[in-house]
Amino acid sequence: MKQDMILILDLGSEENPRLAREIRAMGVYTEIHPHDLTAQALSALPNVKGVILNGGPNRVVDGAEIDASQAVYGSGLPILSLDHRAAPALPGSGPEREQVLRDFVFDRCGAEPNWNMENFIADQVELIRRQVGDRRVLLALSGGVDSSVVAALLIKAVGSQLTCVHVNHGLLRKGEPEQVVKVFREELGANLIYVDAVDRFLDKLAGVADPEQKRKIIGAEFIRVFEEEARKLQGIAFLGQGTIYPDIIESGTRTVKAVKSHHNVGGLPEDLDFELVEPLKMLFKDEVRQCGAALGLPDSMVYRQPFPGPGLGVRCLGAITRDRLEAVRESDAILREEFRKNGLEGKVWQYFTVIPDLKSVGVREGRRADEWPVILRAVNTVDAMTATVEDVPFALLQHITARITSEVKGVNRVLYDLTPKPTGTIEWE
């Protein structure tokens, strides 16, 4: 690895992601690791120049206060200790906070500001080649930003050793399976296998209301589909994934309670037949986009709106039914069309519709109609860790409401979610 590294040890602080991003913004690479890092694990990390011990309110685990391992204290590396119980060593914001970090990173640690996407890509290409060798990789290609950037990295690293698999699980947005096949087969020349597994996934999800269970079912079934496709091929030994840093952070550690399990973190079966290749797992969302641009991917792909791995399965709240799923798909298509017509495409980071598993009374053609509500969500964010709500013009919300209630079967209400992250998350499940 060409980059110097500052190591952040997780001792329970909820601001670790913010701290990591601040140091990366200075041009110095940083990673967050568990507090009980062993000497062997520490020695395996390249170019570590210093360690930040970031304590927080979750510093007690299993009834005992945690601390860094003796391997860290005995390493001889410069250490900056941030303890919430004492006078704060790091101001909450402003130039003083930045100066404390700069003094530690550059003066005490002697780190060089050599964190950039060109070096990151070069490092990942080298690591992928070393990991994969002459064997083959199977990539779950949804067509979203994360999997597209992984595909570009893998093509650069191992070329024809990569086989992409696009699975239509019935939870994609309107027209997406056709678009993914067209872009990757015809425009990028990828070796792409298309799998129609709609009935298979929806049958597995029938009657399942718990969101965590849904995510795990979707993640596990994805792996099974890939295993079946791999058995039809020769020499597949690796599974490529678009796991990114917020996926790992939000899935929880011993000191930070999980926000939610991500299908590619918490839903993988224990008897997985592949070794994982996850070259983006230490990048935040905006860094993934920077990586894609540096790899030469078109803007239409790099800045494509994010879409969760479980797809519309986490926007059809509760137990998924085919009619309600179709209502989510159609209402989402209307929202996206109207945002595009009104200049909000590219301005708003993510927007979508959600339908809960409940009905309310309404009036249709002069008669009582018990139908679903549609919830609109439109948020802006940099790193997906926090988000603000877009101030959509009221006249446009009225127009979208009129279209959805008249064009989408089974819907009689439209609501707009005004909740930022936190306290809400971006998705509803």
Steps between C-alpha positions, in 0.01 A plus 500: 500500500633839400299704751605580855231399750361640824327226698183579699415246770131462579457547875134589476493845343215562258703765318761259362368529139512880521855488634610262225354726232668810648842335485442369147400855401854602600632254243597232752343152493334371816315187610287410803590173675379322817647605833650155566728504195769234539871543436472272198209699354682828565817381330294396195375856446729690261658840567325574832639831623289556810200386705195688626326348803145628471300436816128553530184429696500136389841428651363234738459157340373196695516703822866599467664814367696428183837641401747453220710186503852494643619434146390852407648667809826312449527569128693825539256678268383854588163482679228764530252414774151652478300421815147636545531481881789746532547850362459453125829473314319575175268801455159420360541708186680785332864591426623389844375146443668483161825638645509234775461228236755657264756534779461132587482362146778704341727617784491211749439217253688639201231376261509609138183628326509225236140373523347535154293288265783428259705343781194323637423346161861394449502338845172318442603372159816359656309348794234347272763342273683363802178358648349359180808375317398309187158401634161648411264743671121507497353847559149588616424781259189698590591791275520737796798720578675263740485185287582697183817643655597155629449365147725769355770429761482126439513544121809719544660246734408160352316571174344190344527309830186691606146375436214732595161366606191718501216347699147624447348423838179684428597783738656734245362833382293526184708429187824436690573139396478598133716808557772308686526237226518766228766716669733223612471261207469743212685808620768362733545157343486319833465124522150513650263220599134598553296291746121531531432399862188705571275214610779337698564809715139602549404147603779500762383838632131413516357578843830636640440836670814553709739731308816336634374157397408632155850640452659174606274291276581724203874492574509123549293432188730723297793285605315181409425637154866587453608157619273341242636723225857431612448126472421554132837670453859387543740625766278744691661549840402855601187707549533872430282735708431872516522520879589854613603645836155618619368144443759365743468781754118488508498122539650551845805418710540395863491866607261648242149354482391400151277746315398221259654194342610550141426208270867479400627516860252319723321276255778281365462127577762334718566230239597753233695321226681813378770726632382861495660779296384836641729777372269786606438390858705787647343777287216734587233559234643823362842334476348213302376756246844663487648156436255433217582832336873431529442161333334675206142385555238728339329760719163334443633198685721669759227738617214257471259516793585248775280193530507251791613144437163359614339739252130571529483222759582758769258754353204262498477509879403189692412177321543549124201442276522514121226760460650736760847444355369602158346812657840591646663450160245710311489784755881509506505532120261796516707673768821455299333623181368814667831579671674466164246729327532763774880522519545305823684204344864541597413766756342261752724216619230235544124489458255214502158379618404269786171317561427367851290192564191691605195655340297811570152597398456718193251584230518375143221554245267610781548184702706402806844365401740334747839545330869552574688823568817580306782672691737722300862528617756747358831558681843652451825370648873481440596171661165328580573528873282812544234644269278807459156517340453671162266800502280389211262771370150444633343537154719216374404282797134564417557404135685181596218415744238543229692276260567223752145488637354489149753274325612250764252228583413459868633838624284780646746715699846654452715618793838681507764389753658807665737307730879548467765237586524482797237443644375310197714291268497557126302182435195401705619144565 
